[in-house]
Each structure stands twice: as C-alpha cells, then as structure tokens.
Amino acid sequence: MTEDREARCRRFLASAGWGEAERRVLAADASFRRYDRLTRGSERAVLMDAPPPQENAKIFHYIAECLLEIELSAPRPLAMDDEAGFLLLEDFGDRTFTRALQEGADEAQLYRLATDTLIALHQRWWPDVPGLPPYDEARLLAEVALLVDWYLPAMTGRQTPADQRESYLAAWREVVPAMLAVPHKLVLRDYHVDNLMVVDGREGIACCGLLDFQDAVIGPISYDLVSLLEDARRDVSPAVVTEMLARYQDAMRPAIDRWAFAASYAALGAQRNAKIIGIFTRLSRRDGKHGYLQHIPRVWRLLEGDLQQPALAPVRAWFDREVPAGLRGVPAKPGYAEEAPS
C-alpha cells in the first residue's frame, strides 16, 4: 500500500471508529485485493482494501446486502469508502471449509451444507435485480480465450495464430446455447471451499459464510455448482460429486430439466477449467505467482472429463486437433521458455 493510500486508509478507519484498532494482514489473493484483520478489545472486523479501478468495493457491498436480505451469511458491511476502495466487514473468523477439511471435518457434510446454500440462493433470488451484468456469450468467450492467449503461447513459444484462435472461439460459440439453457440467477463465480466459511454460533445454511463474490453476475444456475464440485485446488470425492448433483437437482425440480442441466453443467465446467488454465498461466508468467502452476494437471483432468459430454463435441474436436497430449501439461516458468504476451 502506497503512503498516500495508507494515509487515506487510516482516515477511513478513524472515521469508522476503528482508528486505534490493532491491525494485521489477514490474506491476499490472485486479485488486487488484500484483507487486514482489525482487533478492538473483544471485537474484530475485516478491512478489505480493493483499490480502484481494478476492484470495486461498492459492488461487493451491494451484493452482500442482497445476500443478507435473503437470509444468507455474507459478511455484514460496517463502513465503506467506495471512492477509495475501502470496506469494513464483519469477521467470520479463520475456519474456511478448506481448513475444516484439513482438520478432519466430514467432507460430505460440508459439501451438503455448501450445496444446500446454493439451493437456497437459487430458490430465494429475485426474478430481476438491477445493477448486475449478464453472464452472456461475450463474457463467456472472453474468459475462455485466456487459454489460447496465455497457456498455449507458454507451451508453444509463440503467439496463437489468429485463425487458430478464431477456430477455437467458433467451437465454443456452438456450445454456448447449452451453457445458457437453464434458469439464470445470481452467479457468485468463485464458489469453492477456499471461499466458504464455517461461521460459529449459527445453524443450518446460516453457518455457511460466503466470501469473494464481488465479480458476481446473473447467469446459469449450473455454474456455481460446477465451481464447487470441480475444484481447481483439491480433488473432490466422486461419491460426494454424485451425491451433490443428485441433491441439487432433486431440490430444484421441476424448475430444471435434468438433461439440459447435465449439458450446461459440463459445458460450463469446461469453460471454467479452460479459463482457469489460462489464468493460472498468466499469474505465473505476468505476475510471478508460480504456485498456481501446481494445480494445472488437475484442471486439465477436469477439463478432459467435461469434454466427454456430447454437447461439447465441437470443442472436444478442436482440442483433439490443435492441442496434442504433449501440450497438455504445466508451462515452464518465465526464463525457461519464451516470454508471455504483454
């Protein structure tokens, strides 16, 4: 944090009544955001530092208020400077689902809680909420292009030729209707165990704390479920995946058609996994965050599983033709291969 930004942060905290609180770094992530924990006697809060224009504290505040209104556990906003990008939030503690699993919590029980929270979100969300963008074809294709814009050049040592890139996007365009052919609700975008909290002292789905939803959009209900079950950072038990898919679909009947949902789930899983391969490559080559590369083999396995869905035949054919097995691996770190694109 620059000196000027630090001074503005201190003024914000003082105006919110937390100027004298003890402050320590809580977390940073793949974005420009960082989080500090504030302690004031027995009270705690979280400071989100979301510098504009890359980040938008105001939209996080808006979505948090929406989630609270439908009785889901988003961190309650306590104060905001939206112009500077500072937000003071309720502190859910340290027990993410990831940490709970590492401590020996029952995997199926936690995933039931996460699935039931999604069911509640999709059943309670309003038909029309202003101020949130659609997860439309343009956005879906822009994300999936990250694979040919970052990953493929890292593997081949050259920019992806324009005709190869266009044939890739053309294949995905054929699949977009299958992605979108389910009801559309709020999509949190990063719904997985790293962003879910076990909130002490609450019962039922209220004990599932929701984080990292500032990039939310309105889009297919299948997206967050595949984000949960096709986790880039951990292997989810096949039995748990099968149970959660059935649990979700049973609860959402008759609002969804099982065949359409299965095609949308696989198509969005493939879209998300192709995007993640590109993002993890970019984080390594542009930002020097090489730790993300360790997850790419898992994401490739998930992508190849998704591509077996018949609705994905055009995309599967493109990968079979353009990305042979020898290119489906982990990119070398910069310095051992050609530089990444600017």
LOMIPA-348517 format. One record per residue (C-alpha): x, y, z; residue number from 1; residue in three letters. Coordinates in steps of 0.02 Angstrom, whole numbers, plus 50000, padded with zeros to 5 digits. Example, Ala and Ser with C-alpha at 12.3 -4.5 7.8 and 13.67 -1.06 7.14 Angstrom:
BEGIN
<atom x="50615" y="49775" z="50390" k="1" r="ALA"/>
<atom x="50684" y="49947" z="50357" k="2" r="SER"/>
END
This chain:
BEGIN
<atom x="50000" y="50000" z="50000" k="1" r="MET"/>
<atom x="50073" y="50169" z="49949" k="2" r="THR"/>
<atom x="50100" y="50304" z="50079" k="3" r="GLU"/>
<atom x="49954" y="50410" z="50013" k="4" r="ASP"/>
<atom x="49839" y="50261" z="50010" k="5" r="ARG"/>
<atom x="49892" y="50210" z="50185" k="6" r="GLU"/>
<atom x="49852" y="50385" z="50248" k="7" r="ALA"/>
<atom x="49680" y="50378" z="50169" k="8" r="ARG"/>
<atom x="49652" y="50206" z="50244" k="9" r="CYS"/>
<atom x="49695" y="50273" z="50417" k="10" r="ARG"/>
<atom x="49571" y="50415" z="50395" k="11" r="ARG"/>
<atom x="49437" y="50291" z="50342" k="12" r="PHE"/>
<atom x="49467" y="50180" z="50493" k="13" r="LEU"/>
<atom x="49466" y="50330" z="50609" k="14" r="ALA"/>
<atom x="49300" y="50391" z="50539" k="15" r="SER"/>
<atom x="49227" y="50216" z="50563" k="16" r="ALA"/>
<atom x="49284" y="50211" z="50744" k="17" r="GLY"/>
<atom x="49422" y="50084" z="50714" k="18" r="TRP"/>
<atom x="49571" y="50202" z="50704" k="19" r="GLY"/>
<atom x="49652" y="50135" z="50861" k="20" r="GLU"/>
<atom x="49621" y="49952" z="50823" k="21" r="ALA"/>
<atom x="49764" y="49828" z="50809" k="22" r="GLU"/>
<atom x="49787" y="49784" z="50626" k="23" r="ARG"/>
<atom x="49873" y="49638" z="50542" k="24" r="ARG"/>
<atom x="49872" y="49562" z="50368" k="25" r="VAL"/>
<atom x="49742" y="49426" z="50352" k="26" r="LEU"/>
<atom x="49752" y="49373" z="50169" k="27" r="ALA"/>
<atom x="49790" y="49421" z="49990" k="28" r="ALA"/>
<atom x="49734" y="49329" z="49834" k="29" r="ASP"/>
<atom x="49755" y="49320" z="49646" k="30" r="ALA"/>
<atom x="49669" y="49489" z="49625" k="31" r="SER"/>
<atom x="49723" y="49664" z="49678" k="32" r="PHE"/>
<atom x="49628" y="49648" z="49843" k="33" r="ARG"/>
<atom x="49703" y="49619" z="50015" k="34" r="ARG"/>
<atom x="49624" y="49596" z="50185" k="35" r="TYR"/>
<atom x="49676" y="49651" z="50359" k="36" r="ASP"/>
<atom x="49603" y="49593" z="50524" k="37" r="ARG"/>
<atom x="49563" y="49730" z="50650" k="38" r="LEU"/>
<atom x="49551" y="49695" z="50836" k="39" r="THR"/>
<atom x="49473" y="49818" z="50958" k="40" r="ARG"/>
<atom x="49462" y="49740" z="51130" k="41" r="GLY"/>
<atom x="49349" y="49588" z="51109" k="42" r="SER"/>
<atom x="49283" y="49650" z="50940" k="43" r="GLU"/>
<atom x="49351" y="49604" z="50770" k="44" r="ARG"/>
<atom x="49320" y="49663" z="50594" k="45" r="ALA"/>
<atom x="49399" y="49641" z="50422" k="46" r="VAL"/>
<atom x="49465" y="49782" z="50315" k="47" r="LEU"/>
<atom x="49450" y="49749" z="50128" k="48" r="MET"/>
<atom x="49573" y="49853" z="50027" k="49" r="ASP"/>
<atom x="49503" y="49848" z="49850" k="50" r="ALA"/>
<atom x="49595" y="49982" z="49750" k="51" r="PRO"/>
<atom x="49501" y="50057" z="49603" k="52" r="PRO"/>
<atom x="49490" y="50046" z="49456" k="53" r="PRO"/>
<atom x="49542" y="49864" z="49460" k="54" r="GLN"/>
<atom x="49423" y="49825" z="49605" k="55" r="GLU"/>
<atom x="49250" y="49885" z="49655" k="56" r="ASN"/>
<atom x="49207" y="49891" z="49840" k="57" r="ALA"/>
<atom x="49035" y="49963" z="49803" k="58" r="LYS"/>
<atom x="48976" y="49810" z="49707" k="59" r="ILE"/>
<atom x="49036" y="49695" z="49847" k="60" r="PHE"/>
<atom x="48935" y="49799" z="49970" k="61" r="HIS"/>
<atom x="48781" y="49791" z="49858" k="62" r="TYR"/>
<atom x="48788" y="49603" z="49834" k="63" r="ILE"/>
<atom x="48822" y="49574" z="50019" k="64" r="ALA"/>
<atom x="48664" y="49671" z="50062" k="65" r="GLU"/>
<atom x="48565" y="49569" z="49935" k="66" r="CYS"/>
<atom x="48628" y="49405" z="50008" k="67" r="LEU"/>
<atom x="48588" y="49462" z="50184" k="68" r="LEU"/>
<atom x="48413" y="49509" z="50130" k="69" r="GLU"/>
<atom x="48379" y="49330" z="50075" k="70" r="ILE"/>
<atom x="48450" y="49268" z="50241" k="71" r="GLU"/>
<atom x="48616" y="49201" z="50181" k="72" r="LEU"/>
<atom x="48777" y="49233" z="50276" k="73" r="SER"/>
<atom x="48876" y="49365" z="50184" k="74" r="ALA"/>
<atom x="48992" y="49470" z="50292" k="75" r="PRO"/>
<atom x="48890" y="49619" z="50352" k="76" r="ARG"/>
<atom x="48961" y="49785" z="50287" k="77" r="PRO"/>
<atom x="49005" y="49903" z="50431" k="78" r="LEU"/>
<atom x="49077" y="50053" z="50338" k="79" r="ALA"/>
<atom x="49135" y="50098" z="50162" k="80" r="MET"/>
<atom x="49237" y="50223" z="50064" k="81" r="ASP"/>
<atom x="49187" y="50169" z="49890" k="82" r="ASP"/>
<atom x="49287" y="50306" z="49804" k="83" r="GLU"/>
<atom x="49450" y="50246" z="49883" k="84" r="ALA"/>
<atom x="49401" y="50063" z="49885" k="85" r="GLY"/>
<atom x="49398" y="50026" z="50072" k="86" r="PHE"/>
<atom x="49265" y="49919" z="50153" k="87" r="LEU"/>
<atom x="49248" y="49868" z="50335" k="88" r="LEU"/>
<atom x="49163" y="49699" z="50356" k="89" r="LEU"/>
<atom x="49102" y="49577" z="50486" k="90" r="GLU"/>
<atom x="49237" y="49450" z="50530" k="91" r="ASP"/>
<atom x="49186" y="49268" z="50505" k="92" r="PHE"/>
<atom x="49345" y="49202" z="50585" k="93" r="GLY"/>
<atom x="49475" y="49085" z="50511" k="94" r="ASP"/>
<atom x="49386" y="48920" z="50482" k="95" r="ARG"/>
<atom x="49364" y="48908" z="50295" k="96" r="THR"/>
<atom x="49293" y="48746" z="50228" k="97" r="PHE"/>
<atom x="49471" y="48709" z="50168" k="98" r="THR"/>
<atom x="49538" y="48724" z="50344" k="99" r="ARG"/>
<atom x="49393" y="48623" z="50415" k="100" r="ALA"/>
<atom x="49431" y="48483" z="50291" k="101" r="LEU"/>
<atom x="49615" y="48487" z="50339" k="102" r="GLN"/>
<atom x="49562" y="48471" z="50522" k="103" r="GLU"/>
<atom x="49462" y="48314" z="50483" k="104" r="GLY"/>
<atom x="49287" y="48379" z="50455" k="105" r="ALA"/>
<atom x="49169" y="48264" z="50361" k="106" r="ASP"/>
<atom x="49185" y="48305" z="50176" k="107" r="GLU"/>
<atom x="49009" y="48252" z="50128" k="108" r="ALA"/>
<atom x="48932" y="48352" z="50270" k="109" r="GLN"/>
<atom x="49022" y="48512" z="50219" k="110" r="LEU"/>
<atom x="48977" y="48489" z="50036" k="111" r="TYR"/>
<atom x="48795" y="48459" z="50084" k="112" r="ARG"/>
<atom x="48799" y="48625" z="50175" k="113" r="LEU"/>
<atom x="48875" y="48713" z="50025" k="114" r="ALA"/>
<atom x="48751" y="48631" z="49905" k="115" r="THR"/>
<atom x="48602" y="48674" z="50016" k="116" r="ASP"/>
<atom x="48662" y="48855" z="50023" k="117" r="THR"/>
<atom x="48664" y="48861" z="49833" k="118" r="LEU"/>
<atom x="48490" y="48785" z="49828" k="119" r="ILE"/>
<atom x="48427" y="48921" z="49947" k="120" r="ALA"/>
<atom x="48512" y="49056" z="49843" k="121" r="LEU"/>
<atom x="48432" y="48995" z="49683" k="122" r="HIS"/>
<atom x="48261" y="48971" z="49761" k="123" r="GLN"/>
<atom x="48258" y="49140" z="49850" k="124" r="ARG"/>
<atom x="48342" y="49254" z="49723" k="125" r="TRP"/>
<atom x="48225" y="49379" z="49641" k="126" r="TRP"/>
<atom x="48173" y="49368" z="49458" k="127" r="PRO"/>
<atom x="48251" y="49536" z="49414" k="128" r="ASP"/>
<atom x="48388" y="49626" z="49510" k="129" r="VAL"/>
<atom x="48462" y="49784" z="49432" k="130" r="PRO"/>
<atom x="48646" y="49828" z="49430" k="131" r="GLY"/>
<atom x="48723" y="49659" z="49391" k="132" r="LEU"/>
<atom x="48791" y="49611" z="49219" k="133" r="PRO"/>
<atom x="48734" y="49456" z="49125" k="134" r="PRO"/>
<atom x="48846" y="49305" z="49103" k="135" r="TYR"/>
<atom x="48820" y="49313" z="48916" k="136" r="ASP"/>
<atom x="48909" y="49244" z="48764" k="137" r="GLU"/>
<atom x="49032" y="49389" z="48753" k="138" r="ALA"/>
<atom x="49088" y="49368" z="48933" k="139" r="ARG"/>
<atom x="49098" y="49178" z="48922" k="140" r="LEU"/>
<atom x="49203" y="49185" z="48764" k="141" r="LEU"/>
<atom x="49318" y="49321" z="48830" k="142" r="ALA"/>
<atom x="49357" y="49210" z="48980" k="143" r="GLU"/>
<atom x="49384" y="49051" z="48881" k="144" r="VAL"/>
<atom x="49503" y="49144" z="48765" k="145" r="ALA"/>
<atom x="49628" y="49153" z="48909" k="146" r="LEU"/>
<atom x="49684" y="48977" z="48866" k="147" r="LEU"/>
<atom x="49738" y="49021" z="48690" k="148" r="VAL"/>
<atom x="49802" y="49193" z="48740" k="149" r="ASP"/>
<atom x="49912" y="49136" z="48886" k="150" r="TRP"/>
<atom x="49926" y="48948" z="48906" k="151" r="TYR"/>
<atom x="49952" y="48897" z="48725" k="152" r="LEU"/>
<atom x="50089" y="49028" z="48693" k="153" r="PRO"/>
<atom x="50176" y="48972" z="48852" k="154" r="ALA"/>
<atom x="50179" y="48794" z="48786" k="155" r="MET"/>
<atom x="50223" y="48830" z="48604" k="156" r="THR"/>
<atom x="50337" y="48981" z="48625" k="157" r="GLY"/>
<atom x="50236" y="49087" z="48501" k="158" r="ARG"/>
<atom x="50078" y="49188" z="48494" k="159" r="GLN"/>
<atom x="49924" y="49088" z="48446" k="160" r="THR"/>
<atom x="49891" y="49121" z="48260" k="161" r="PRO"/>
<atom x="49734" y="49222" z="48226" k="162" r="ALA"/>
<atom x="49649" y="49084" z="48126" k="163" r="ASP"/>
<atom x="49683" y="48954" z="48262" k="164" r="GLN"/>
<atom x="49614" y="49072" z="48395" k="165" r="ARG"/>
<atom x="49458" y="49107" z="48292" k="166" r="GLU"/>
<atom x="49426" y="48921" z="48260" k="167" r="SER"/>
<atom x="49438" y="48894" z="48448" k="168" r="TYR"/>
<atom x="49309" y="49029" z="48485" k="169" r="LEU"/>
<atom x="49197" y="48967" z="48344" k="170" r="ALA"/>
<atom x="49194" y="48794" z="48425" k="171" r="ALA"/>
<atom x="49145" y="48872" z="48592" k="172" r="TRP"/>
<atom x="49008" y="48976" z="48509" k="173" r="ARG"/>
<atom x="48923" y="48814" z="48460" k="174" r="GLU"/>
<atom x="48921" y="48762" z="48643" k="175" r="VAL"/>
<atom x="48860" y="48925" z="48721" k="176" r="VAL"/>
<atom x="48674" y="48884" z="48696" k="177" r="PRO"/>
<atom x="48697" y="48727" z="48802" k="178" r="ALA"/>
<atom x="48782" y="48831" z="48938" k="179" r="MET"/>
<atom x="48638" y="48953" z="48946" k="180" r="LEU"/>
<atom x="48491" y="48831" z="48931" k="181" r="ALA"/>
<atom x="48449" y="48828" z="49118" k="182" r="VAL"/>
<atom x="48370" y="48958" z="49233" k="183" r="PRO"/>
<atom x="48476" y="49112" z="49270" k="184" r="HIS"/>
<atom x="48506" y="49177" z="49446" k="185" r="LYS"/>
<atom x="48649" y="49258" z="49542" k="186" r="LEU"/>
<atom x="48816" y="49175" z="49500" k="187" r="VAL"/>
<atom x="48949" y="49206" z="49633" k="188" r="LEU"/>
<atom x="49087" y="49149" z="49513" k="189" r="ARG"/>
<atom x="49213" y="49079" z="49640" k="190" r="ASP"/>
<atom x="49105" y="48962" z="49742" k="191" r="TYR"/>
<atom x="49225" y="48835" z="49816" k="192" r="HIS"/>
<atom x="49293" y="48781" z="49985" k="193" r="VAL"/>
<atom x="49425" y="48919" z="49995" k="194" r="ASP"/>
<atom x="49287" y="49049" z="49991" k="195" r="ASN"/>
<atom x="49163" y="48965" z="50109" k="196" r="LEU"/>
<atom x="49172" y="48987" z="50297" k="197" r="MET"/>
<atom x="49107" y="48887" z="50445" k="198" r="VAL"/>
<atom x="49026" y="49025" z="50548" k="199" r="VAL"/>
<atom x="49019" y="48980" z="50732" k="200" r="ASP"/>
<atom x="48857" y="49002" z="50828" k="201" r="GLY"/>
<atom x="48740" y="48985" z="50678" k="202" r="ARG"/>
<atom x="48628" y="48842" z="50624" k="203" r="GLU"/>
<atom x="48584" y="48766" z="50456" k="204" r="GLY"/>
<atom x="48637" y="48859" z="50299" k="205" r="ILE"/>
<atom x="48666" y="49015" z="50405" k="206" r="ALA"/>
<atom x="48829" y="48936" z="50465" k="207" r="CYS"/>
<atom x="48895" y="48939" z="50285" k="208" r="CYS"/>
<atom x="48985" y="49105" z="50265" k="209" r="GLY"/>
<atom x="49003" y="49172" z="50087" k="210" r="LEU"/>
<atom x="49159" y="49265" z="50028" k="211" r="LEU"/>
<atom x="49233" y="49332" z="49865" k="212" r="ASP"/>
<atom x="49076" y="49374" z="49767" k="213" r="PHE"/>
<atom x="49119" y="49548" z="49701" k="214" r="GLN"/>
<atom x="49128" y="49478" z="49523" k="215" r="ASP"/>
<atom x="48951" y="49407" z="49531" k="216" r="ALA"/>
<atom x="48841" y="49408" z="49376" k="217" r="VAL"/>
<atom x="48670" y="49347" z="49327" k="218" r="ILE"/>
<atom x="48689" y="49183" z="49236" k="219" r="GLY"/>
<atom x="48660" y="48994" z="49230" k="220" r="PRO"/>
<atom x="48624" y="48910" z="49396" k="221" r="ILE"/>
<atom x="48741" y="48767" z="49349" k="222" r="SER"/>
<atom x="48898" y="48874" z="49358" k="223" r="TYR"/>
<atom x="48924" y="48887" z="49546" k="224" r="ASP"/>
<atom x="48886" y="48703" z="49573" k="225" r="LEU"/>
<atom x="49020" y="48652" z="49449" k="226" r="VAL"/>
<atom x="49137" y="48779" z="49529" k="227" r="SER"/>
<atom x="49109" y="48691" z="49696" k="228" r="LEU"/>
<atom x="49125" y="48512" z="49633" k="229" r="LEU"/>
<atom x="49261" y="48535" z="49501" k="230" r="GLU"/>
<atom x="49382" y="48622" z="49618" k="231" r="ASP"/>
<atom x="49545" y="48678" z="49540" k="232" r="ALA"/>
<atom x="49638" y="48660" z="49706" k="233" r="ARG"/>
<atom x="49575" y="48495" z="49778" k="234" r="ARG"/>
<atom x="49507" y="48327" z="49722" k="235" r="ASP"/>
<atom x="49326" y="48306" z="49774" k="236" r="VAL"/>
<atom x="49272" y="48127" z="49809" k="237" r="SER"/>
<atom x="49175" y="48054" z="49661" k="238" r="PRO"/>
<atom x="49043" y="47991" z="49783" k="239" r="ALA"/>
<atom x="49021" y="48168" z="49850" k="240" r="VAL"/>
<atom x="49007" y="48238" z="49674" k="241" r="VAL"/>
<atom x="48873" y="48111" z="49629" k="242" r="THR"/>
<atom x="48776" y="48143" z="49790" k="243" r="GLU"/>
<atom x="48780" y="48333" z="49773" k="244" r="MET"/>
<atom x="48725" y="48332" z="49592" k="245" r="LEU"/>
<atom x="48575" y="48224" z="49639" k="246" r="ALA"/>
<atom x="48540" y="48328" z="49795" k="247" r="ARG"/>
<atom x="48538" y="48490" z="49696" k="248" r="TYR"/>
<atom x="48434" y="48426" z="49552" k="249" r="GLN"/>
<atom x="48306" y="48343" z="49665" k="250" r="ASP"/>
<atom x="48284" y="48505" z="49763" k="251" r="ALA"/>
<atom x="48266" y="48611" z="49606" k="252" r="MET"/>
<atom x="48134" y="48506" z="49519" k="253" r="ARG"/>
<atom x="48030" y="48547" z="49419" k="254" r="PRO"/>
<atom x="48123" y="48710" z="49381" k="255" r="ALA"/>
<atom x="48262" y="48619" z="49287" k="256" r="ILE"/>
<atom x="48268" y="48486" z="49153" k="257" r="ASP"/>
<atom x="48395" y="48353" z="49202" k="258" r="ARG"/>
<atom x="48466" y="48332" z="49026" k="259" r="TRP"/>
<atom x="48482" y="48518" z="48996" k="260" r="ALA"/>
<atom x="48561" y="48539" z="49167" k="261" r="PHE"/>
<atom x="48687" y="48400" z="49136" k="262" r="ALA"/>
<atom x="48740" y="48479" z="48971" k="263" r="ALA"/>
<atom x="48752" y="48653" z="49048" k="264" r="SER"/>
<atom x="48850" y="48588" z="49197" k="265" r="TYR"/>
<atom x="48980" y="48502" z="49087" k="266" r="ALA"/>
<atom x="48991" y="48646" z="48963" k="267" r="ALA"/>
<atom x="49016" y="48775" z="49099" k="268" r="LEU"/>
<atom x="49138" y="48658" z="49187" k="269" r="GLY"/>
<atom x="49240" y="48651" z="49027" k="270" r="ALA"/>
<atom x="49227" y="48839" z="49004" k="271" r="GLN"/>
<atom x="49282" y="48872" z="49183" k="272" r="ARG"/>
<atom x="49425" y="48748" z="49177" k="273" r="ASN"/>
<atom x="49491" y="48816" z="49012" k="274" r="ALA"/>
<atom x="49483" y="48991" z="49088" k="275" r="LYS"/>
<atom x="49575" y="48935" z="49246" k="276" r="ILE"/>
<atom x="49715" y="48854" z="49146" k="277" r="ILE"/>
<atom x="49738" y="49022" z="49060" k="278" r="GLY"/>
<atom x="49726" y="49122" z="49222" k="279" r="ILE"/>
<atom x="49850" y="49013" z="49317" k="280" r="PHE"/>
<atom x="49972" y="49028" z="49172" k="281" r="THR"/>
<atom x="49951" y="49217" z="49170" k="282" r="ARG"/>
<atom x="49978" y="49228" z="49358" k="283" r="LEU"/>
<atom x="50143" y="49138" z="49337" k="284" r="SER"/>
<atom x="50209" y="49224" z="49183" k="285" r="ARG"/>
<atom x="50147" y="49402" z="49210" k="286" r="ARG"/>
<atom x="50139" y="49414" z="49400" k="287" r="ASP"/>
<atom x="50272" y="49290" z="49456" k="288" r="GLY"/>
<atom x="50145" y="49188" z="49557" k="289" r="LYS"/>
<atom x="50212" y="49018" z="49507" k="290" r="HIS"/>
<atom x="50124" y="48919" z="49643" k="291" r="GLY"/>
<atom x="49966" y="48912" z="49540" k="292" r="TYR"/>
<atom x="50052" y="48803" z="49409" k="293" r="LEU"/>
<atom x="50044" y="48652" z="49525" k="294" r="GLN"/>
<atom x="49855" y="48645" z="49501" k="295" r="HIS"/>
<atom x="49856" y="48640" z="49311" k="296" r="ILE"/>
<atom x="49867" y="48449" z="49294" k="297" r="PRO"/>
<atom x="49709" y="48432" z="49399" k="298" r="ARG"/>
<atom x="49619" y="48565" z="49297" k="299" r="VAL"/>
<atom x="49667" y="48477" z="49136" k="300" r="TRP"/>
<atom x="49594" y="48314" z="49203" k="301" r="ARG"/>
<atom x="49433" y="48403" z="49246" k="302" r="LEU"/>
<atom x="49426" y="48486" z="49075" k="303" r="LEU"/>
<atom x="49454" y="48322" z="48984" k="304" r="GLU"/>
<atom x="49314" y="48242" z="49086" k="305" r="GLY"/>
<atom x="49195" y="48383" z="49041" k="306" r="ASP"/>
<atom x="49238" y="48366" z="48857" k="307" r="LEU"/>
<atom x="49161" y="48192" z="48854" k="308" r="GLN"/>
<atom x="48986" y="48269" z="48866" k="309" r="GLN"/>
<atom x="48906" y="48255" z="48691" k="310" r="PRO"/>
<atom x="48856" y="48438" z="48693" k="311" r="ALA"/>
<atom x="49042" y="48481" z="48692" k="312" r="LEU"/>
<atom x="49084" y="48386" z="48533" k="313" r="ALA"/>
<atom x="49142" y="48541" z="48435" k="314" r="PRO"/>
<atom x="49260" y="48595" z="48573" k="315" r="VAL"/>
<atom x="49324" y="48419" z="48602" k="316" r="ARG"/>
<atom x="49362" y="48404" z="48415" k="317" r="ALA"/>
<atom x="49459" y="48568" z="48420" k="318" r="TRP"/>
<atom x="49566" y="48511" z="48567" k="319" r="PHE"/>
<atom x="49598" y="48341" z="48487" k="320" r="ASP"/>
<atom x="49655" y="48428" z="48328" k="321" r="ARG"/>
<atom x="49751" y="48578" z="48398" k="322" r="GLU"/>
<atom x="49817" y="48530" z="48570" k="323" r="VAL"/>
<atom x="49902" y="48359" z="48568" k="324" r="PRO"/>
<atom x="49941" y="48268" z="48729" k="325" r="ALA"/>
<atom x="50117" y="48339" z="48733" k="326" r="GLY"/>
<atom x="50046" y="48515" z="48752" k="327" r="LEU"/>
<atom x="49928" y="48471" z="48894" k="328" r="ARG"/>
<atom x="50048" y="48497" z="49037" k="329" r="GLY"/>
<atom x="50123" y="48630" z="49151" k="330" r="VAL"/>
<atom x="50202" y="48781" z="49066" k="331" r="PRO"/>
<atom x="50383" y="48819" z="49106" k="332" r="ALA"/>
<atom x="50412" y="48969" z="49217" k="333" r="LYS"/>
<atom x="50473" y="49126" z="49127" k="334" r="PRO"/>
<atom x="50659" y="49116" z="49100" k="335" r="GLY"/>
<atom x="50645" y="48936" z="49040" k="336" r="TYR"/>
<atom x="50532" y="48974" z="48892" k="337" r="ALA"/>
<atom x="50483" y="49120" z="48782" k="338" r="GLU"/>
<atom x="50410" y="49271" z="48869" k="339" r="GLU"/>
<atom x="50222" y="49280" z="48892" k="340" r="ALA"/>
<atom x="50118" y="49402" z="48792" k="341" r="PRO"/>
<atom x="50105" y="49581" z="48853" k="342" r="SER"/>
END
